[in-house]
Amino acid sequence: MSDALELDRVSREFASPDGRVYRAIEEISLAVPAGAFVAIVGPSGCGKSTLLNVAAGLLPPSSGAVRVGGEALAGLNRQATYLFQQDALLPWKTVRDNVALGLVLGGARRSDAQAKADEWIARVGLTGFASHYPAQLSGGMRKRVAMAQNWILDRGIVLMDEPFSALDVHTRQRMESELLALWEARPAGAVREPQRKTVVFVTHDLEEAIALADQVVVLSAGPAARVVAQHRVALDRPRDLLELRTQPAFVDLYRGVWAVLREEVIKSQRGAA
Amino acid sequence: MTDGAGARAASPPDARAPGLRRLRILASQVALGVVLLALWQTLVSLKILDAFFVSRPSDILQRVARWIVSGTLWGHLTVTLEESLLGLLAGAALGISLGFALARSAFLALVLDPYIKMLNAVPRVVLAPLFLLWFGLGIWSKVALAVTLVFFVMFFNTFQGVRDADRVLIDNVRMLGATERQLVRHVLVPSALTWIFSSLQTSLGFAMVGAVVGEYLGATRGLGYVISQAEGTFDTTGVFAGMTVLGIVVVIVSAVVSRLERWLLRYRDVT
């Protein structure tokens, strides 16, 4: 299977206010196979979001190349959707209009887009809230709307930047389960096994990373973050996230990856102090 | 002016009986007015204040009533409102377009910045005689004066609103496939509109100030003209009557505008 997304020695620098150059990520190479769920973990401030923004085409790399489906990326990544850490719903649009937005932007008829939006609103469990405004919803509900807004476009790659970090623990676990269910779901009436979406999921929470992903990539402490380790997560799917965290295989994996991540977290704390 | 992201309406402390609370506020407002007017009336009656300088509430109300009955008020009021509205519309159109253009072009904004600051610093009263010269004694000199006031409020709010548009919203909509035009339509315009609507009260007040000051300095009709005529004959009752009418009109118009504003920005304070 080919790689859906490939970063080839990607570096990104920023000019800091005092005129010095700050290198956020350095020579990061990463190949994400089509249909894989890859989690990127690292200490705070290690450039995880920068990495994702480069993959999305929102930031051009200072050096190195991004390839999407084998082709060099120029401009925005049109194969990908992006779930932001912050609230990114348009506050002046209702849930229905927010979910339908991508289709409307793509030139779909408003009525068609809204009908499809209603299907997605039902799929993320928000039936009855279609005419609400984002300000009327809880944080968890807003994330569901954002997920529907992204997944309705049916693009091959899903980029997620700590999407659940602002939620409380229980809401967060539910959202993680729902994300996996969405990702693993087969659309009704599909003739052949559909290709799963390729997911790149950035988080600072190692537990979340292992619970969700096929592969965990550990970044070093910033500045000039690099890839320090990649671990395969050989846990069966579908996963029961409520049970998973106490299983020996999960605990062993966690211990293994944490040994690496721990060093980087300590480094980043020393750097910040 | 809006305080942006934090602008979620707090629920009233007395949420059990909001109607009762509003009634209490209204009653207190009326009571305060009555007390102040009674005090004024008494002080004049006791000759502590001289009616020649400050008139008296009963005379002022009589004068207003006479204007209403005789019908002389409506012509003047209509002219003032017409000038204000035209000034508001023209000022808004200019301010919003320029605000948008400058917010989208950093170069243009930097080039024009000192000129805009200079123009905004010019006291409008100074401009009034010039406008009289250029546009004549009719309504257009007053509209022009109102425009110079409204323009800057609208301009600064639009500029700020577009500049302030949430980076994440912009990135999200771009990732969802928006073209530049769609970005403007779905994010930048609505984002600026919250600022523009929030400044509607201020703008409308300024438009009326512009119209009335213009009339005051040279006109043949309008509330400002009525006040200036009264002043010319030391008719303090007429001056206060004119101010009273102006005040009442502003309160009514503000109430309408804040209704409109609440409806337009209804997505913000939803509970």
Boltz contact constraints between the chains, C-beta under 6 A:
constraints:
  - contact:
      token1: [A, 58]
      token2: [B, 171]
      max_distance: 6.0
  - contact:
      token1: [A, 82]
      token2: [B, 175]
      max_distance: 6.0
  - contact:
      token1: [A, 84]
      token2: [B, 168]
      max_distance: 6.0
  - contact:
      token1: [A, 84]
      token2: [B, 172]
      max_distance: 6.0
  - contact:
      token1: [A, 86]
      token2: [B, 168]
      max_distance: 6.0
  - contact:
      token1: [A, 88]
      token2: [B, 168]
      max_distance: 6.0
  - contact:
      token1: [A, 88]
      token2: [B, 169]
      max_distance: 6.0
  - contact:
      token1: [A, 88]
      token2: [B, 172]
      max_distance: 6.0
  - contact:
      token1: [A, 91]
      token2: [B, 267]
      max_distance: 6.0
  - contact:
      token1: [A, 92]
      token2: [B, 190]
      max_distance: 6.0
  - contact:
      token1: [A, 92]
      token2: [B, 267]
      max_distance: 6.0
  - contact:
      token1: [A, 101]
      token2: [B, 176]
      max_distance: 6.0
  - contact:
      token1: [A, 102]
      token2: [B, 176]
      max_distance: 6.0
  - contact:
      token1: [A, 102]
      token2: [B, 177]
      max_distance: 6.0
  - contact:
      token1: [A, 105]
      token2: [B, 176]
      max_distance: 6.0
  - contact:
      token1: [A, 105]
      token2: [B, 177]
      max_distance: 6.0
  - contact:
      token1: [A, 105]
      token2: [B, 178]
      max_distance: 6.0
  - contact:
      token1: [A, 105]
      token2: [B, 182]
      max_distance: 6.0
  - contact:
      token1: [A, 106]
      token2: [B, 177]
      max_distance: 6.0
  - contact:
      token1: [A, 133]
      token2: [B, 267]
      max_distance: 6.0
  - contact:
      token1: [A, 133]
      token2: [B, 270]
      max_distance: 6.0
  - contact:
      token1: [A, 135]
      token2: [B, 270]
      max_distance: 6.0
  - contact:
      token1: [A, 136]
      token2: [B, 270]
      max_distance: 6.0
